[in-house]
Amino acid sequence: MHFTGNGIMSLAFPSSLLPRGAETAKADAAPARGKTMRRRLPVVRQWRTSTIILVQMVILVAFIALWEIGAAYKVIDPFFWSRPSAIWTTLLIFFAQGDAFVDIGFTFRSTIIGFVLGTLAGAVLGLSMWWSRNYASILQPYIICLESIPKLALAPLIILVFGMGLASKVAIATALTLVVSALTAYSGVQSVDKDQERLFYSLGASRWQVFTKLVAPTCVPWIISILRVNIGLALTGSIVGEFVASQHGLGRTILYAGTTYDIALVWVAVLVLSVLSIIMYASVSWLESVLKRNMAY
């Protein structure tokens, strides 16, 4: 105990009186806290695209090899599941001697036409609800009711009305995509900023100018976001229509192969259909990215 220059009494303990190890713990406390503050969050390293593709190919090859070995040693019944070697032979025959390109073209045309018609008609229907609240209130329950109806169950009726040709498949694909597009576009209409709408009117804009300069641009991202969903729905509608009644198409091929117990041909049609769906989905995804990029500018 001693007095400072200001006359204030202070207590000071000699270092010899401190507990053993106290000075060392005190000296190490600050660096330890510093190390804690300098700790970084764990970083998950993203694999390169080539590595991911390589792993995917390895998994696919391993699956095909196990399938072939299992069928060869009767681990799985080749009558019900076929085998990759038989599927490959049937694939070559399908493209060399069958109607592969006719069936692929038929399914592709019905899907694309139904996708375009359903998306455009649904978007127009949803955007038209902005013009009148009474019109929207009257129409909305019918759209919701149509959405709740299993439209695939109406496929036989549509086939009877439009026939077994391309028109019936387009009609089913359009029915599946139209309602989804209409509801999505209407959600975009409801998201329009009311303050901006009042601002447009206060500056002397007409209803058509408000619609073209504010409402439609606001709803375009909503409509674009539904494209990838609609292409899958359109393909589903086309295949279901071909299942019910059709002269061409991959759906008809699957149905024919199933009734004749040609399991290898079933797998061939499913494989071709999967590749076709991937191509269409990738194309629509690319179109969506282009449209969004152009909107950004």
CYANA upper distance limits for C-alpha pairs under 8 A (distance plus 0.5 A):
  1 MET  CA      9 MET  CA      7.60
  1 MET  CA     10 SER  CA      6.45
  1 MET  CA     11 LEU  CA      5.16
  1 MET  CA     12 ALA  CA      6.51
  2 HIS  CA      9 MET  CA      6.34
  2 HIS  CA     10 SER  CA      6.36
  2 HIS  CA     11 LEU  CA      7.19
  2 HIS  CA     12 ALA  CA      8.31
  3 PHE  CA      7 GLY  CA      6.08
  3 PHE  CA      8 ILE  CA      5.99
  3 PHE  CA      9 MET  CA      4.93
  3 PHE  CA     10 SER  CA      6.72
  4 THR  CA      8 ILE  CA      5.84
  4 THR  CA      9 MET  CA      6.75
  4 THR  CA     10 SER  CA      7.64
 13 PHE  CA     17 LEU  CA      6.96
 13 PHE  CA     18 LEU  CA      7.87
 14 PRO  CA     18 LEU  CA      7.57
 18 LEU  CA     22 ALA  CA      7.17
 18 LEU  CA     23 GLU  CA      8.29
 21 GLY  CA     25 ALA  CA      6.67
 22 ALA  CA     26 LYS  CA      6.63
 23 GLU  CA     27 ALA  CA      6.62
 24 THR  CA     28 ASP  CA      6.66
 25 ALA  CA     29 ALA  CA      6.59
 26 LYS  CA     30 ALA  CA      8.01
 27 ALA  CA     31 PRO  CA      8.30
 28 ASP  CA     32 ALA  CA      6.65
 29 ALA  CA     33 ARG  CA      6.72
 30 ALA  CA     34 GLY  CA      6.73
 31 PRO  CA     35 LYS  CA      6.62
 32 ALA  CA     36 THR  CA      6.78
 33 ARG  CA     37 MET  CA      6.77
 34 GLY  CA     38 ARG  CA      6.68
 35 LYS  CA     39 ARG  CA      6.87
 47 TRP  CA     51 THR  CA      6.78
 47 TRP  CA     52 ILE  CA      7.06
 48 ARG  CA     52 ILE  CA      6.93
 49 THR  CA     53 ILE  CA      6.69
 50 SER  CA     54 LEU  CA      6.59
 51 THR  CA     55 VAL  CA      6.74
 52 ILE  CA     56 GLN  CA      6.72
 53 ILE  CA     57 MET  CA      6.66
 54 LEU  CA     58 VAL  CA      6.69
 55 VAL  CA     59 ILE  CA      6.75
 56 GLN  CA     60 LEU  CA      6.74
 57 MET  CA     61 VAL  CA      6.57
 58 VAL  CA     62 ALA  CA      6.51
 59 ILE  CA     63 PHE  CA      6.60
 60 LEU  CA     64 ILE  CA      6.76
 61 VAL  CA     65 ALA  CA      6.57
 62 ALA  CA     66 LEU  CA      6.60
 63 PHE  CA     67 TRP  CA      6.60
 64 ILE  CA     68 GLU  CA      6.67
 64 ILE  CA     84 PRO  CA      7.12
 65 ALA  CA     69 ILE  CA      6.64
 66 LEU  CA     70 GLY  CA      6.36
 67 TRP  CA     71 ALA  CA      6.67
 67 TRP  CA     83 ARG  CA      7.17
 67 TRP  CA     84 PRO  CA      7.62
 68 GLU  CA     72 ALA  CA      6.61
 68 GLU  CA     83 ARG  CA      6.04
 68 GLU  CA     84 PRO  CA      6.40
 68 GLU  CA     85 SER  CA      7.80
 69 ILE  CA     73 TYR  CA      6.68
 70 GLY  CA     74 LYS  CA      6.44
 70 GLY  CA     75 VAL  CA      5.23
 70 GLY  CA     76 ILE  CA      6.13
 71 ALA  CA     75 VAL  CA      6.50
 71 ALA  CA     76 ILE  CA      5.76
 71 ALA  CA     77 ASP  CA      6.79
 71 ALA  CA     78 PRO  CA      5.84
 71 ALA  CA     82 SER  CA      7.87
 71 ALA  CA     83 ARG  CA      6.58
 72 ALA  CA     78 PRO  CA      8.47
 74 LYS  CA     78 PRO  CA      7.75
 76 ILE  CA     81 TRP  CA      7.72
 77 ASP  CA     81 TRP  CA      6.63
 77 ASP  CA     82 SER  CA      7.94
 78 PRO  CA     82 SER  CA      4.68
 78 PRO  CA     83 ARG  CA      6.57
 79 PHE  CA    263 ILE  CA      7.82
 80 PHE  CA    263 ILE  CA      7.13
 81 TRP  CA    263 ILE  CA      7.28
 82 SER  CA     86 ALA  CA      7.32
 82 SER  CA     87 ILE  CA      7.73
 82 SER  CA    263 ILE  CA      6.51
 82 SER  CA    264 ALA  CA      6.22
 83 ARG  CA     87 ILE  CA      6.75
 83 ARG  CA    264 ALA  CA      7.99
 84 PRO  CA     88 TRP  CA      6.59
 85 SER  CA     89 THR  CA      6.87
 86 ALA  CA     90 THR  CA      6.67
 86 ALA  CA    264 ALA  CA      6.83
 87 ILE  CA     91 LEU  CA      6.52
 87 ILE  CA    264 ALA  CA      5.32
 87 ILE  CA    265 LEU  CA      7.45
 87 ILE  CA    267 TRP  CA      7.26
 87 ILE  CA    268 VAL  CA      6.80
 88 TRP  CA     92 LEU  CA      6.90
 88 TRP  CA    268 VAL  CA      8.46
 89 THR  CA     93 ILE  CA      6.90
 90 THR  CA     94 PHE  CA      6.42
 90 THR  CA    264 ALA  CA      6.96
 90 THR  CA    265 LEU  CA      6.75
 90 THR  CA    268 VAL  CA      7.59
 91 LEU  CA     95 PHE  CA      6.88
 91 LEU  CA    265 LEU  CA      7.98
 91 LEU  CA    268 VAL  CA      6.25
 92 LEU  CA     96 ALA  CA      6.48
 93 ILE  CA     97 GLN  CA      5.99
 93 ILE  CA     98 GLY  CA      7.16
 94 PHE  CA     98 GLY  CA      5.05
 94 PHE  CA     99 ASP  CA      7.47
 94 PHE  CA    100 ALA  CA      6.47
 95 PHE  CA     99 ASP  CA      7.60
 95 PHE  CA    100 ALA  CA      5.79
 95 PHE  CA    101 PHE  CA      7.89
 99 ASP  CA    103 ASP  CA      6.56
100 ALA  CA    104 ILE  CA      6.57
101 PHE  CA    105 GLY  CA      6.38
102 VAL  CA    106 PHE  CA      6.61
102 VAL  CA    248 HIS  CA      7.63
102 VAL  CA    249 GLY  CA      7.82
103 ASP  CA    107 THR  CA      6.77
103 ASP  CA    248 HIS  CA      5.79
103 ASP  CA    249 GLY  CA      4.43
103 ASP  CA    250 LEU  CA      5.92
103 ASP  CA    253 THR  CA      8.38
104 ILE  CA    108 PHE  CA      6.48
104 ILE  CA    249 GLY  CA      6.67
104 ILE  CA    250 LEU  CA      6.79
105 GLY  CA    109 ARG  CA      6.49
105 GLY  CA    249 GLY  CA      8.14
106 PHE  CA    110 SER  CA      6.80
106 PHE  CA    166 LEU  CA      7.98
106 PHE  CA    248 HIS  CA      6.96
106 PHE  CA    249 GLY  CA      5.82
107 THR  CA    111 THR  CA      6.59
107 THR  CA    235 LEU  CA      8.28
107 THR  CA    238 SER  CA      6.97
107 THR  CA    239 ILE  CA      7.82
107 THR  CA    249 GLY  CA      5.61
107 THR  CA    250 LEU  CA      6.94
108 PHE  CA    112 ILE  CA      6.63
108 PHE  CA    276 LEU  CA      8.41
109 ARG  CA    113 ILE  CA      6.51
110 SER  CA    114 GLY  CA      6.45
110 SER  CA    166 LEU  CA      6.79
110 SER  CA    167 ALA  CA      8.34
110 SER  CA    169 LYS  CA      6.36
110 SER  CA    170 VAL  CA      5.46
110 SER  CA    173 ALA  CA      7.99
110 SER  CA    238 SER  CA      6.66
111 THR  CA    115 PHE  CA      6.43
111 THR  CA    169 LYS  CA      8.41
111 THR  CA    170 VAL  CA      7.29
111 THR  CA    173 ALA  CA      7.00
111 THR  CA    231 ILE  CA      7.96
111 THR  CA    234 ALA  CA      5.70
111 THR  CA    235 LEU  CA      5.60
111 THR  CA    237 GLY  CA      8.23
111 THR  CA    238 SER  CA      6.37
112 ILE  CA    116 VAL  CA      6.64
112 ILE  CA    231 ILE  CA      8.23
112 ILE  CA    234 ALA  CA      7.95
113 ILE  CA    117 LEU  CA      6.56
113 ILE  CA    170 VAL  CA      6.82
114 GLY  CA    118 GLY  CA      6.26
114 GLY  CA    169 LYS  CA      8.38
114 GLY  CA    170 VAL  CA      5.19
114 GLY  CA    171 ALA  CA      7.19
114 GLY  CA    172 ILE  CA      8.10
114 GLY  CA    173 ALA  CA      5.25
114 GLY  CA    174 THR  CA      4.92
114 GLY  CA    177 THR  CA      8.21
114 GLY  CA    234 ALA  CA      6.49
115 PHE  CA    119 THR  CA      6.46
115 PHE  CA    173 ALA  CA      7.14
115 PHE  CA    174 THR  CA      6.78
115 PHE  CA    177 THR  CA      7.08
115 PHE  CA    230 ASN  CA      6.85
115 PHE  CA    231 ILE  CA      6.40
115 PHE  CA    234 ALA  CA      5.87
116 VAL  CA    120 LEU  CA      6.56
117 LEU  CA    121 ALA  CA      6.36
117 LEU  CA    174 THR  CA      6.60
117 LEU  CA    178 LEU  CA      8.28
118 GLY  CA    122 GLY  CA      6.29
118 GLY  CA    173 ALA  CA      7.93
118 GLY  CA    174 THR  CA      4.83
118 GLY  CA    175 ALA  CA      7.21
118 GLY  CA    176 LEU  CA      8.02
118 GLY  CA    177 THR  CA      5.39
118 GLY  CA    178 LEU  CA      4.64
118 GLY  CA    179 VAL  CA      8.42
118 GLY  CA    181 SER  CA      7.81
119 THR  CA    123 ALA  CA      6.51
119 THR  CA    174 THR  CA      8.40
119 THR  CA    177 THR  CA      6.62
119 THR  CA    178 LEU  CA      6.27
119 THR  CA    181 SER  CA      6.06
119 THR  CA    227 LEU  CA      8.12
119 THR  CA    230 ASN  CA      7.76
120 LEU  CA    124 VAL  CA      6.67
120 LEU  CA    178 LEU  CA      8.37
120 LEU  CA    181 SER  CA      8.39
121 ALA  CA    125 LEU  CA      6.59
121 ALA  CA    178 LEU  CA      6.76
121 ALA  CA    181 SER  CA      8.45
121 ALA  CA    182 ALA  CA      8.22
122 GLY  CA    126 GLY  CA      6.58
122 GLY  CA    177 THR  CA      8.00
122 GLY  CA    178 LEU  CA      4.93
122 GLY  CA    179 VAL  CA      6.55
122 GLY  CA    180 VAL  CA      7.68
122 GLY  CA    181 SER  CA      5.06
122 GLY  CA    182 ALA  CA      4.51
122 GLY  CA    183 LEU  CA      8.24
122 GLY  CA    185 ALA  CA      8.01
123 ALA  CA    127 LEU  CA      6.56
123 ALA  CA    178 LEU  CA      8.41
123 ALA  CA    181 SER  CA      5.99
123 ALA  CA    182 ALA  CA      5.73
123 ALA  CA    184 THR  CA      8.32
123 ALA  CA    185 ALA  CA      5.94
123 ALA  CA    223 ILE  CA      7.32
124 VAL  CA    128 SER  CA      6.51
124 VAL  CA    182 ALA  CA      7.88
125 LEU  CA    129 MET  CA      7.38
125 LEU  CA    182 ALA  CA      6.14
125 LEU  CA    185 ALA  CA      8.48
126 GLY  CA    130 TRP  CA      8.34
126 GLY  CA    181 SER  CA      7.92
126 GLY  CA    182 ALA  CA      4.81
126 GLY  CA    183 LEU  CA      6.74
126 GLY  CA    184 THR  CA      7.81
126 GLY  CA    185 ALA  CA      5.22
126 GLY  CA    186 TYR  CA      4.95
126 GLY  CA    189 VAL  CA      8.13
127 LEU  CA    182 ALA  CA      8.31
127 LEU  CA    185 ALA  CA      6.47
127 LEU  CA    186 TYR  CA      6.60
127 LEU  CA    189 VAL  CA      7.01
127 LEU  CA    216 ALA  CA      7.93
127 LEU  CA    219 CYS  CA      8.40
128 SER  CA    132 SER  CA      8.42
129 MET  CA    133 ARG  CA      7.37
129 MET  CA    135 TYR  CA      6.86
129 MET  CA    136 ALA  CA      5.23
129 MET  CA    186 TYR  CA      7.36
129 MET  CA    189 VAL  CA      8.30
130 TRP  CA    136 ALA  CA      7.84
130 TRP  CA    186 TYR  CA      8.38
130 TRP  CA    189 VAL  CA      6.77
131 TRP  CA    135 TYR  CA      8.34
132 SER  CA    136 ALA  CA      6.75
133 ARG  CA    137 SER  CA      6.52
134 ASN  CA    138 ILE  CA      6.65
135 TYR  CA    139 LEU  CA      6.59
136 ALA  CA    140 GLN  CA      6.21
137 SER  CA    141 PRO  CA      7.91
138 ILE  CA    142 TYR  CA      8.22
139 LEU  CA    143 ILE  CA      6.94
140 GLN  CA    144 ILE  CA      6.73
141 PRO  CA    145 CYS  CA      6.52
142 TYR  CA    146 LEU  CA      6.57
143 ILE  CA    147 GLU  CA      6.63
143 ILE  CA    179 VAL  CA      7.10
143 ILE  CA    183 LEU  CA      8.31
144 ILE  CA    148 SER  CA      6.80
145 CYS  CA    149 ILE  CA      6.94
146 LEU  CA    179 VAL  CA      7.83
147 GLU  CA    179 VAL  CA      6.63
147 GLU  CA    180 VAL  CA      8.13
150 PRO  CA    154 LEU  CA      7.88
151 LYS  CA    155 ALA  CA      7.48
151 LYS  CA    172 ILE  CA      8.29
151 LYS  CA    175 ALA  CA      7.72
151 LYS  CA    176 LEU  CA      7.39
152 LEU  CA    172 ILE  CA      8.09
152 LEU  CA    237 GLY  CA      7.79
152 LEU  CA    240 VAL  CA      7.67
154 LEU  CA    158 ILE  CA      6.77
155 ALA  CA    159 ILE  CA      6.60
155 ALA  CA    172 ILE  CA      7.15
155 ALA  CA    240 VAL  CA      7.98
155 ALA  CA    241 GLY  CA      6.75
155 ALA  CA    244 VAL  CA      7.71
156 PRO  CA    160 LEU  CA      6.79
156 PRO  CA    244 VAL  CA      7.03
157 LEU  CA    161 VAL  CA      6.81
158 ILE  CA    162 PHE  CA      6.44
158 ILE  CA    163 GLY  CA      8.24
158 ILE  CA    168 SER  CA      6.59
158 ILE  CA    171 ALA  CA      7.84
158 ILE  CA    172 ILE  CA      7.72
159 ILE  CA    163 GLY  CA      5.52
159 ILE  CA    164 MET  CA      6.46
159 ILE  CA    168 SER  CA      5.90
159 ILE  CA    169 LYS  CA      8.47
159 ILE  CA    241 GLY  CA      7.90
159 ILE  CA    244 VAL  CA      8.25
159 ILE  CA    245 ALA  CA      7.62
160 LEU  CA    164 MET  CA      8.28
161 VAL  CA    168 SER  CA      8.27
162 PHE  CA    167 ALA  CA      6.48
162 PHE  CA    168 SER  CA      5.41
163 GLY  CA    167 ALA  CA      7.74
163 GLY  CA    168 SER  CA      6.54
164 MET  CA    168 SER  CA      6.92
164 MET  CA    245 ALA  CA      6.33
164 MET  CA    246 SER  CA      5.61
164 MET  CA    247 GLN  CA      7.52
165 GLY  CA    169 LYS  CA      7.84
165 GLY  CA    246 SER  CA      6.99
165 GLY  CA    247 GLN  CA      7.72
166 LEU  CA    170 VAL  CA      6.78
167 ALA  CA    171 ALA  CA      6.60
168 SER  CA    172 ILE  CA      6.84
168 SER  CA    241 GLY  CA      7.51
169 LYS  CA    173 ALA  CA      6.74
169 LYS  CA    237 GLY  CA      7.33
169 LYS  CA    238 SER  CA      5.43
169 LYS  CA    239 ILE  CA      8.41
169 LYS  CA    241 GLY  CA      5.69
169 LYS  CA    242 GLU  CA      7.56
170 VAL  CA    174 THR  CA      6.46
170 VAL  CA    237 GLY  CA      8.45
170 VAL  CA    238 SER  CA      7.27
171 ALA  CA    175 ALA  CA      6.60
172 ILE  CA    176 LEU  CA      6.88
172 ILE  CA    234 ALA  CA      8.35
172 ILE  CA    237 GLY  CA      5.68
172 ILE  CA    238 SER  CA      7.15
172 ILE  CA    241 GLY  CA      7.28
173 ALA  CA    177 THR  CA      6.96
173 ALA  CA    233 LEU  CA      7.36
173 ALA  CA    234 ALA  CA      4.80
173 ALA  CA    235 LEU  CA      7.41
173 ALA  CA    236 THR  CA      7.75
173 ALA  CA    237 GLY  CA      4.82
173 ALA  CA    238 SER  CA      6.18
174 THR  CA    178 LEU  CA      6.26
174 THR  CA    234 ALA  CA      7.28
174 THR  CA    237 GLY  CA      8.45
175 ALA  CA    179 VAL  CA      7.47
176 LEU  CA    180 VAL  CA      7.88
176 LEU  CA    230 ASN  CA      8.46
176 LEU  CA    233 LEU  CA      6.52
176 LEU  CA    234 ALA  CA      7.02
176 LEU  CA    237 GLY  CA      7.14
177 THR  CA    181 SER  CA      6.71
177 THR  CA    230 ASN  CA      5.91
177 THR  CA    233 LEU  CA      6.71
177 THR  CA    234 ALA  CA      6.86
178 LEU  CA    182 ALA  CA      6.63
179 VAL  CA    183 LEU  CA      6.72
180 VAL  CA    184 THR  CA      6.65
180 VAL  CA    226 ILE  CA      8.43
180 VAL  CA    230 ASN  CA      8.27
181 SER  CA    185 ALA  CA      6.54
181 SER  CA    223 ILE  CA      7.31
181 SER  CA    226 ILE  CA      7.35
181 SER  CA    230 ASN  CA      8.40
182 ALA  CA    186 TYR  CA      6.62
183 LEU  CA    187 SER  CA      6.70
184 THR  CA    188 GLY  CA      6.93
184 THR  CA    222 TRP  CA      6.81
184 THR  CA    223 ILE  CA      7.03
184 THR  CA    226 ILE  CA      7.91
185 ALA  CA    189 VAL  CA      6.83
185 ALA  CA    219 CYS  CA      6.59
185 ALA  CA    222 TRP  CA      6.77
185 ALA  CA    223 ILE  CA      6.40
186 TYR  CA    190 GLN  CA      6.79
187 SER  CA    191 SER  CA      6.87
187 SER  CA    222 TRP  CA      8.31
188 GLY  CA    192 VAL  CA      7.30
188 GLY  CA    218 THR  CA      7.16
188 GLY  CA    219 CYS  CA      5.06
188 GLY  CA    220 VAL  CA      8.44
188 GLY  CA    222 TRP  CA      6.30
189 VAL  CA    215 VAL  CA      7.02
189 VAL  CA    218 THR  CA      8.05
189 VAL  CA    219 CYS  CA      6.67
191 SER  CA    218 THR  CA      8.37
192 VAL  CA    197 GLU  CA      8.24
192 VAL  CA    214 LEU  CA      8.25
192 VAL  CA    215 VAL  CA      6.83
192 VAL  CA    218 THR  CA      6.99
193 ASP  CA    197 GLU  CA      6.87
194 LYS  CA    198 ARG  CA      6.70
195 ASP  CA    199 LEU  CA      6.65
196 GLN  CA    200 PHE  CA      6.72
197 GLU  CA    201 TYR  CA      6.98
197 GLU  CA    210 VAL  CA      7.47
197 GLU  CA    214 LEU  CA      7.97
198 ARG  CA    202 SER  CA      6.57
199 LEU  CA    203 LEU  CA      6.81
200 PHE  CA    204 GLY  CA      7.20
200 PHE  CA    205 ALA  CA      5.99
200 PHE  CA    210 VAL  CA      7.01
201 TYR  CA    205 ALA  CA      5.55
201 TYR  CA    206 SER  CA      7.44
201 TYR  CA    210 VAL  CA      8.19
205 ALA  CA    209 GLN  CA      6.34
205 ALA  CA    210 VAL  CA      6.89
206 SER  CA    210 VAL  CA      6.76
207 ARG  CA    211 PHE  CA      6.60
208 TRP  CA    212 THR  CA      6.62
209 GLN  CA    213 LYS  CA      6.20
209 GLN  CA    214 LEU  CA      8.34
210 VAL  CA    214 LEU  CA      5.83
210 VAL  CA    215 VAL  CA      7.02
211 PHE  CA    215 VAL  CA      5.20
211 PHE  CA    216 ALA  CA      6.38
212 THR  CA    216 ALA  CA      5.95
212 THR  CA    217 PRO  CA      7.69
213 LYS  CA    217 PRO  CA      7.05
214 LEU  CA    218 THR  CA      6.63
215 VAL  CA    219 CYS  CA      6.81
216 ALA  CA    220 VAL  CA      6.69
217 PRO  CA    221 PRO  CA      8.24
218 THR  CA    222 TRP  CA      8.34
219 CYS  CA    223 ILE  CA      6.86
220 VAL  CA    224 ILE  CA      6.62
221 PRO  CA    225 SER  CA      6.60
221 PRO  CA    292 LYS  CA      7.88
222 TRP  CA    226 ILE  CA      7.38
223 ILE  CA    227 LEU  CA      7.56
224 ILE  CA    288 GLU  CA      6.62
224 ILE  CA    291 LEU  CA      8.19
224 ILE  CA    292 LYS  CA      8.41
225 SER  CA    288 GLU  CA      7.98
226 ILE  CA    230 ASN  CA      6.64
227 LEU  CA    231 ILE  CA      6.82
227 LEU  CA    284 VAL  CA      7.22
227 LEU  CA    285 SER  CA      8.43
227 LEU  CA    288 GLU  CA      7.81
228 ARG  CA    232 GLY  CA      7.29
228 ARG  CA    281 TYR  CA      6.86
228 ARG  CA    284 VAL  CA      6.61
228 ARG  CA    285 SER  CA      6.95
229 VAL  CA    233 LEU  CA      6.92
230 ASN  CA    234 ALA  CA      6.47
231 ILE  CA    235 LEU  CA      6.74
231 ILE  CA    280 MET  CA      7.81
231 ILE  CA    281 TYR  CA      7.25
231 ILE  CA    284 VAL  CA      8.07
232 GLY  CA    236 THR  CA      6.73
232 GLY  CA    277 SER  CA      8.05
232 GLY  CA    281 TYR  CA      8.04
233 LEU  CA    237 GLY  CA      6.70
234 ALA  CA    238 SER  CA      6.78
235 LEU  CA    239 ILE  CA      6.75
235 LEU  CA    277 SER  CA      8.04
236 THR  CA    240 VAL  CA      6.65
237 GLY  CA    241 GLY  CA      6.65
238 SER  CA    242 GLU  CA      6.78
238 SER  CA    251 GLY  CA      8.48
239 ILE  CA    243 PHE  CA      6.68
239 ILE  CA    249 GLY  CA      8.23
239 ILE  CA    250 LEU  CA      7.67
239 ILE  CA    251 GLY  CA      5.37
239 ILE  CA    252 ARG  CA      8.48
240 VAL  CA    244 VAL  CA      6.88
240 VAL  CA    251 GLY  CA      7.57
241 GLY  CA    245 ALA  CA      6.91
241 GLY  CA    246 SER  CA      7.73
241 GLY  CA    251 GLY  CA      8.44
242 GLU  CA    246 SER  CA      5.38
242 GLU  CA    247 GLN  CA      8.40
242 GLU  CA    248 HIS  CA      7.94
242 GLU  CA    249 GLY  CA      6.86
242 GLU  CA    250 LEU  CA      8.09
242 GLU  CA    251 GLY  CA      5.45
242 GLU  CA    252 ARG  CA      5.74
243 PHE  CA    251 GLY  CA      5.89
243 PHE  CA    252 ARG  CA      6.12
243 PHE  CA    255 LEU  CA      6.72
245 ALA  CA    252 ARG  CA      8.14
246 SER  CA    252 ARG  CA      6.76
247 GLN  CA    252 ARG  CA      7.56
248 HIS  CA    252 ARG  CA      6.58
248 HIS  CA    253 THR  CA      8.13
249 GLY  CA    253 THR  CA      7.01
250 LEU  CA    254 ILE  CA      6.76
250 LEU  CA    269 ALA  CA      6.52
250 LEU  CA    270 VAL  CA      8.50
250 LEU  CA    273 LEU  CA      7.36
251 GLY  CA    255 LEU  CA      6.72
251 GLY  CA    269 ALA  CA      8.42
252 ARG  CA    256 TYR  CA      6.51
253 THR  CA    257 ALA  CA      6.52
253 THR  CA    265 LEU  CA      8.43
253 THR  CA    266 VAL  CA      7.95
253 THR  CA    269 ALA  CA      7.11
254 ILE  CA    258 GLY  CA      6.57
254 ILE  CA    265 LEU  CA      7.84
254 ILE  CA    266 VAL  CA      5.59
254 ILE  CA    269 ALA  CA      6.49
254 ILE  CA    270 VAL  CA      7.86
255 LEU  CA    259 THR  CA      6.81
256 TYR  CA    260 THR  CA      6.85
257 ALA  CA    261 TYR  CA      6.47
257 ALA  CA    262 ASP  CA      5.38
257 ALA  CA    263 ILE  CA      7.12
257 ALA  CA    265 LEU  CA      6.34
257 ALA  CA    266 VAL  CA      6.03
258 GLY  CA    262 ASP  CA      6.67
258 GLY  CA    263 ILE  CA      7.17
258 GLY  CA    266 VAL  CA      7.00
262 ASP  CA    266 VAL  CA      7.04
263 ILE  CA    267 TRP  CA      6.88
264 ALA  CA    268 VAL  CA      6.75
265 LEU  CA    269 ALA  CA      6.68
266 VAL  CA    270 VAL  CA      6.67
267 TRP  CA    271 LEU  CA      6.44
268 VAL  CA    272 VAL  CA      6.68
269 ALA  CA    273 LEU  CA      6.47
270 VAL  CA    274 SER  CA      6.56
271 LEU  CA    275 VAL  CA      6.84
272 VAL  CA    276 LEU  CA      6.66
273 LEU  CA    277 SER  CA      6.61
274 SER  CA    278 ILE  CA      6.68
275 VAL  CA    279 ILE  CA      6.74
276 LEU  CA    280 MET  CA      6.75
277 SER  CA    281 TYR  CA      6.45
278 ILE  CA    282 ALA  CA      6.49
279 ILE  CA    283 SER  CA      6.61
280 MET  CA    284 VAL  CA      6.67
281 TYR  CA    285 SER  CA      6.58
282 ALA  CA    286 TRP  CA      6.63
283 SER  CA    287 LEU  CA      6.72
284 VAL  CA    288 GLU  CA      6.55
285 SER  CA    289 SER  CA      6.76
286 TRP  CA    290 VAL  CA      6.74
287 LEU  CA    291 LEU  CA      6.67
288 GLU  CA    292 LYS  CA      6.68
289 SER  CA    293 ARG  CA      6.53
290 VAL  CA    294 ASN  CA      6.65
291 LEU  CA    295 MET  CA      6.67
292 LYS  CA    296 ALA  CA      6.78
293 ARG  CA    297 TYR  CA      7.35
